[in-house]
Amino acid sequence: MPEIKPQNRDFIRLGESPIEGTGVFAKRAIARGTRIIEYIGERVPINALYHVIDEGRPSHLYGFALNDTTAIDGARNGNDARFFNHSCEPNCEPYNFGGHVYIYAMRDILSGEELTFDYRLGPIDNALPLGDSESYYRCSCGAAGCRGTLLAPPPLRSDQIPGGTR
């Protein structure tokens, strides 16, 4: 669990992102383990976030799944946390504490650096395959280890886990 450090929380700003649209940037250096912001918005049934538009493509969403049935809709009464972009090599990570999602610094972050976390997207219904969803969720993070998608990587096989069964 990340260490919680009390401090002045006024250390983020919004700006144009080289990754996508609007991003969140550090106004000053942020130490590893710092709680940066709570992801705020209305609690909604998770399937209410997924609207179908032209050609069956999902619309642009600002949502964060809390569990299999409930999500936080950051577009409704949300805050700047909804503008965190995805990166395959993020500097932040979200933690869910009893239905409250906080974003923490995974490492020391420099002033001016864009703040990101790995979206690790999955299907709305885990029983359904993603199908062609990958083409809708292309990643543009630019990281050296970019996996090319906002979707979660497939789980490791036992032969890929150190000490796993071979």
Buried (B, 14 or more C-beta within 10 A) or exposed (E): EBEEEEEEEEBBEEEEBEBBEEBBBBEEBBEBBBBBBBBBBEEBEBEEBEEEEEEEEBEEBBBBBBEEEEBBBBBBEBEBBBBBBBBBBBBBBBEBEEEEBBBBBBEEBEEEEBBBBBBEBEEBEEEEEBEEBEEBBEBBBEEEEEBEBBBBEEEEEEEEEEEEEE
